[in-house]
């Protein structure tokens, strides 16, 4: 019995849920299993997945980054606007990318050196990035359209490689890099060590503060990539996404897949599983013509279900209870 | 010499009479109605409170009203609640206490501000509602007749996908926010026409929350499910960009007839020119700004209590296709955004 319940950790529960939903939708909805629909299903959560990977890297080190969506929207919108106003595409992209890295560097320093809790530091930075961007960088409308000279960059969100839509390819590449980084590089392993036990990581000789900063900078860079995919597929960057509940969807994907918010627990696979469940749900409900307000309710119920099942199957004991969950 | 003298005298007299005549004419031309009109406007204050000042329509309305207000020595102030209904209600509440002469606003949905707008009117503040009318009528509503516009868009789709056409008759509707006036009333009009044309099959009618990314995702899935889709109506061109991108990326631009509507900003012309929109109904946002100022001017000159006379000022609309797009057909939001900074 104990072995059986151990097998069902949250990731497996969510994966099972996903498979069950897939079966139900496949039996009830016409053309649900068509390859083109499955591709569009995965594609619809590609951006969420990419952002989820950025969030994963931060959460593993026992942090959280609420500024991801703001960084994504403002840096990419600014790039597009610079390009539209005559800057060459390469330097416009470079400027936006550096802006994303610069802002997340500030975030990282605030958290690692000024020791401000990540929840507050990133909440404040999200507001700052959005406010500063809307006041000084994106001077026209809050939706910035793709400039005509977008060129090859557009292929990040449009078109396909060997029949697979590009957003999926980009998400897969980011996932692979994140996997290799977390699994095989020293800084990657250090992130796990810090998330598991910061004090002992420091005693063990891990350069804790620089690694913390690096986490946020990497997440900021990933946010820029996610923004490019968003902008090129919808042919516009809508900075209003900052006001939406997208950042909660990103956290949802990460938590749903079984990444522990208390740090040190989780991997790339968790994010993929979480994103797939959301993708199956959204796609099925869109086919059923369910309004997005109802979709949000269903989504949150599924999250609650996953958490409840997890806490029943894997009850908290004294040790895990002390981990300092958010 | 004598004749010369007389001639000179005559000439002087003529010039004198002519001058007097001209002078008298100039006096006659002093318009007795101008000064009272100017006095009715001068020094009055207008506060502009749209859902957000960050999008093209609100920039054009506010830019035009501000330009005209300043021309007549009125005070103009704008507030930007940035799509936050709560902040908007709060702003409106403090404005009622502050008592400006005029509030120009835009409802995020039918109900949220209705009570506050009624209170503002009762407090003697002239209230002009732009584009999205709430559940209450105030001094003026300025905006297109969205029910008629919905009917018009639906008829355009029926012409391409209805009876007698060699198509699937399948149509999809992309709404904005379900309870937003622009979306709600257009859908009423669309439904009316489609009900009268039972061959039309509405395969999807979903809200995209005014967001192009959501509109793109919805339309992509709809196209997967209905590869023979014939027509799409999107209630606003700002999110229609995403809907159009989904059609384009599915390679269905020749098959799917896509109608949307908006205020005629440059982005609308660009999307018509590159074929993202098959047709667009343009309700000319700067023209709406002018209508709003006309309403303000009329109500203030009327000197009656705010809310005494209530009227609906429906904006003229124009159907545009690729062929109508020329240099200068559409306007640049940046030009108005600058005015509101």
Contacts between the chains, C-beta under 8 A, distances in Angstrom:
chain1	res1	chain2	res2	distance
A	30	B	225	7.4
A	31	B	224	7.1
A	31	B	225	5.7
A	34	B	224	7.1
A	36	B	224	5.5
A	37	B	221	7.5
A	37	B	224	4.7
A	37	B	225	7.2
A	40	B	220	5.3
A	40	B	221	6.0
A	40	B	224	5.1
A	43	B	220	7.5
A	44	B	217	4.9
A	44	B	220	7.2
A	44	B	221	7.4
A	134	B	54	6.7
A	134	B	82	8.0
A	139	B	334	6.9
A	139	B	337	6.4
A	139	B	338	7.7
A	139	B	341	7.8
A	140	B	333	5.5
A	140	B	334	4.4
A	140	B	337	5.3
A	141	B	54	6.2
A	141	B	55	5.4
A	141	B	56	5.0
A	141	B	59	6.9
A	141	B	265	7.6
A	141	B	333	5.0
A	141	B	337	7.0
A	142	B	52	6.9
A	142	B	54	3.3
A	142	B	55	5.9
A	143	B	55	6.9
A	143	B	212	6.9
A	143	B	238	6.2
A	143	B	241	7.7
A	143	B	267	8.0
A	145	B	241	6.8
A	145	B	267	5.4
A	145	B	270	7.1
A	158	B	249	5.6
A	159	B	249	7.9
A	230	B	213	6.0
A	233	B	213	7.7
A	233	B	216	6.4
A	233	B	245	6.7
A	233	B	249	7.4
A	234	B	212	4.5
A	234	B	213	4.6
A	234	B	215	7.8
A	234	B	216	4.7
A	234	B	241	6.8
A	234	B	242	4.4
A	234	B	245	5.7
A	235	B	212	7.4
A	235	B	241	5.5
A	235	B	242	7.2
A	235	B	244	7.6
A	235	B	245	4.4
A	235	B	276	7.5
A	236	B	212	5.1
A	236	B	241	5.0
A	236	B	242	7.1
A	238	B	211	5.9
A	238	B	212	5.6
A	238	B	213	6.4
A	239	B	54	7.6
A	240	B	52	7.9
A	240	B	54	7.5
A	240	B	83	6.0
A	240	B	210	7.6
A	240	B	211	6.9
A	241	B	211	7.1
A	241	B	213	7.1
A	243	B	82	6.9
A	243	B	83	5.3
A	243	B	84	7.1
A	244	B	209	7.5
A	244	B	211	7.2
A	282	B	217	7.7
A	283	B	221	6.1
A	286	B	204	7.8
A	286	B	206	7.0
A	286	B	217	7.4
A	286	B	218	5.9
A	286	B	221	4.4
A	286	B	222	7.6
A	287	B	221	6.2
A	287	B	225	5.6
A	289	B	204	5.4
A	289	B	205	6.9
A	289	B	206	6.4
A	290	B	206	8.0
A	291	B	178	6.7
A	291	B	206	6.2
A	291	B	207	5.8
A	292	B	206	6.9
A	292	B	207	5.9
A	292	B	208	7.7
A	292	B	209	6.4
A	292	B	214	6.9
A	293	B	178	7.4
A	293	B	207	7.6
